[in-house]
């Protein structure tokens, strides 16, 4: 976000999830107005709670329930952030989103895109990604992926949340299934025509493809 003028336009975050990235954007850009869109009711509830309990966020963050396809974009965008979102869109939907962003993003405004760790159509065995004890229960997040049935079909992603009692027995389990079009940052650069700065390999980098795109001057 270096070089972004927080007062020149709105920062748009599509797929804001629980608001962790939203809070990081707000900390990096004091005074910036942020439009945070999250279609999941559960995640949006956590996002809204995070915003409401923080006086600074409460005055700057507008939460919307829209998908990337539905979201009405502001006229002037100083930065756009998509974490774990682009692969949920097919090529036509991405083309429409890139076009709408390009029409509204200010000169030099960065487009930040994160593609999770699934930029190739490969199977991923069921893996526990996180666990946390809360009171007398353990909360776990499990993830798995498998290729689609046909050539070129999107990946099928399974996210499972489990709650275990003190004895390790599951007392609640919820699973969500999503489709994910697997591609890399280079595809985003080709689709947008924007210059890519690949952030993988830098200090503190993880395996998830993360890039910053800016319009070629």
C-alpha positions in Angstrom: 0.0 0.0 0.0 3.0 2.3 -0.1 2.3 5.4 -2.1 -1.5 5.1 -1.9 -3.2 8.4 -1.1 -5.9 7.4 1.4 -7.9 10.5 0.8 -8.0 10.3 -3.1 -10.5 7.5 -3.3 -12.1 4.5 -1.6 -10.1 1.3 -0.9 -12.2 -1.6 -2.1 -11.8 -5.0 -0.5 -13.7 -7.8 -2.3 -14.1 -11.0 -0.2 -13.3 -9.4 3.1 -13.9 -12.5 5.1 -13.7 -12.1 8.9 -12.0 -8.7 8.6 -8.4 -9.6 9.4 -7.2 -8.0 6.1 -9.6 -5.1 6.5 -8.0 -4.2 9.8 -4.5 -4.5 8.3 -5.6 -2.2 5.4 -7.0 0.4 7.9 -3.7 0.3 9.9 -1.6 0.7 6.8 -3.8 3.6 5.5 -4.9 5.9 8.3 -7.9 7.9 7.3 -8.8 5.8 4.3 -12.4 4.9 3.6 -12.8 1.2 3.0 -15.6 -0.7 1.2 -15.5 -4.3 2.5 -17.7 -6.7 0.7 -18.4 -10.2 2.0 -21.3 -12.4 0.8 -21.0 -15.1 3.4 -23.4 -14.4 6.2 -21.2 -16.1 8.9 -18.0 -14.4 7.8 -19.8 -11.0 7.4 -21.1 -11.3 10.9 -17.6 -11.7 12.3 -16.4 -8.8 10.0 -19.2 -6.5 11.2 -18.5 -7.4 14.9 -14.8 -6.6 14.3 -15.7 -3.2 12.7 -18.3 -2.3 15.4 -16.1 -2.9 18.4 -13.2 -0.7 16.9 -14.1 3.0 17.0 -11.6 3.7 14.2 -12.9 1.0 11.9 -16.5 1.9 12.8 -16.0 5.4 11.3 -14.2 4.3 8.1 -15.4 0.8 7.0 -18.6 0.2 5.1 -19.7 -3.5 5.0 -21.6 -4.8 2.0 -23.1 -8.3 1.4 -22.3 -8.4 -2.3 -20.4 -10.8 -4.4 -17.7 -9.6 -6.8 -20.2 -9.8 -9.6 -22.9 -7.8 -7.7 -20.8 -5.1 -6.0 -21.5 -1.5 -7.1 -18.0 0.1 -7.2 -17.3 3.6 -6.1 -16.3 6.1 -8.8 -12.8 6.7 -7.5 -10.8 3.7 -6.2 -7.4 4.3 -4.6 -6.6 0.6 -4.1 -8.4 -2.8 -4.5 -7.7 -6.0 -2.6 -8.9 -9.5 -3.5 -7.7 -12.2 -1.1 -8.9 -15.8 -2.0 -11.5 -14.5 -4.4 -10.4 -14.4 -8.0 -10.5 -18.2 -8.4 -14.2 -18.3 -7.5 -14.9 -16.3 -10.7 -14.9 -17.8 -14.2 -13.0 -16.1 -17.0 -16.0 -14.0 -18.2 -16.7 -12.8 -14.6 -13.1 -11.9 -14.1 -12.9 -10.0 -17.3 -16.0 -8.0 -16.3 -14.5 -7.3 -12.8 -11.1 -6.2 -14.2 -12.9 -3.9 -16.7 -15.0 -2.3 -14.0 -12.0 -1.8 -11.7 -9.9 -0.4 -14.5 -12.5 2.2 -15.3 -12.5 3.5 -11.7 -9.0 3.0 -10.2 -6.9 6.1 -10.0 -3.5 6.3 -11.7 -1.0 4.3 -9.8 -3.6 2.6 -7.7 -2.6 -1.0 -6.7 -4.6 -4.1 -7.3 -3.6 -6.7 -4.7 -4.5 -10.3 -5.6 -4.0 -13.4 -3.5 -4.8 -16.8 -4.9 -4.6 -19.0 -1.8 -2.3 -21.9 -2.3 -4.2 -23.5 -5.2 -2.9 -21.9 -8.4 -2.6 -25.3 -10.1 -5.3 -28.0 -10.6 -3.8 -30.6 -8.2 -5.4 -32.7 -5.5 -4.7 -31.6 -1.9 -5.3 -34.3 0.8 -7.5 -33.4 3.8 -5.3 -31.3 6.1 -5.9 -29.5 9.3 -4.9 -25.8 8.7 -5.7 -24.4 12.2 -6.8 -25.3 15.7 -7.6 -23.2 18.7 -8.8 -24.1 22.2 -11.7 -22.0 23.4 -12.9 -22.7 26.9 -13.3 -26.5 27.2 -13.5 -27.1 23.4 -11.1 -27.3 20.5 -12.0 -25.7 17.2 -10.4 -27.0 14.0 -10.3 -26.0 10.4 -9.7 -28.7 7.8 -9.2 -28.2 4.0 -9.1 -30.5 1.0 -9.1 -30.0 -2.8 -9.7 -32.3 -5.8 -9.6 -31.7 -9.6 -13.0 -31.3 -11.3 -14.5 -34.2 -13.2 -13.5 -33.0 -16.7 -10.6 -31.4 -18.4 -10.5 -27.7 -17.6 -13.2 -28.0 -14.9 -12.6 -26.0 -11.7 -11.2 -27.6 -8.6 -13.6 -28.7 -5.9 -12.6 -27.3 -2.5 -13.9 -28.6 0.8 -13.6 -26.6 4.1 -14.7 -28.3 7.3 -15.0 -26.7 10.7 -15.1 -29.1 13.7 -15.7 -28.5 17.4 -14.3 -31.2 19.7 -15.1 -31.7 23.4 -12.5 -32.3 26.1 -12.4 -36.0 25.2 -11.7 -35.3 21.6 -15.2 -36.3 20.3 -16.8 -34.1 17.6 -19.8 -32.2 19.0 -20.4 -30.2 15.8 -19.1 -30.3 12.2 -19.9 -28.0 9.2 -18.6 -28.5 5.7 -18.7 -26.0 2.8 -17.9 -26.9 -0.8 -16.8 -24.4 -3.4 -15.5 -24.3 -7.0 -12.1 -22.8 -7.7 -10.6 -22.0 -11.1 -6.9 -22.6 -10.6 -4.5 -20.2 -12.3 -1.4 -18.1 -11.4 -0.6 -14.5 -11.0 0.7 -14.4 -14.6 -2.8 -15.2 -15.8 -4.1 -12.2 -13.9 -1.4 -10.0 -15.5 -2.4 -11.2 -18.9 -6.1 -10.7 -18.3 -5.7 -7.2 -16.9 -2.8 -6.0 -19.0 -1.3 -4.6 -15.8 2.3 -4.9 -14.6 2.8 -7.6 -11.9 5.1 -7.4 -8.8 5.2 -10.9 -7.4 5.5 -10.7 -3.6 6.4 -14.4 -3.1 9.8 -15.0 -1.8 10.1 -11.8 0.2 10.5 -11.5 4.0 7.8 -13.4 5.7 6.4 -14.8 2.5 4.2 -17.8 2.5 3.3 -20.3 -0.2 0.2 -18.5 -1.4 0.5 -16.6 -4.7 0.3 -12.9 -3.8 0.9 -10.0 -6.3 0.5 -6.3 -6.7 -0.7 -5.1 -10.1 -0.5 -1.6 -11.5 -1.3 -0.2 -14.8 1.6 0.2 -17.2 2.5 3.8 -17.6 
